[in-house]
């Protein structure tokens, strides 16, 4: 909402009224990982990384142990070339979601 006027919406627009296409600049941001007295692991070699992967990337860069779910997200980064919602292998994304639901980690409504 802070950038809505830069994206063509008025100052008075409610969040529900701001509709953006998937490739809109409104969905883009920059991220970097750097360490203090520590060399983090390299970031995934993808041009664009969708937000659902960011937690797994940061944990992996910090060399922290990854849960099974985070390890699967790491695998999906490679399989989907950094895409999540627009991944060409939606069956793998949906299988991952089903495993999260079945394990009780997320609640589906």
Secondary structure, 3 states (H helix, E strand, C coil): CCCCCCCCCCCCCCHHHCCCCCCCHHHCCCCCCCCCCCCCCCCCCCCCCCHHHHHHHHHHHCCCCCCHHHHHHHHHHHHCCCCCCCCCCHHHHHHHHHHHHHCCCCCCC
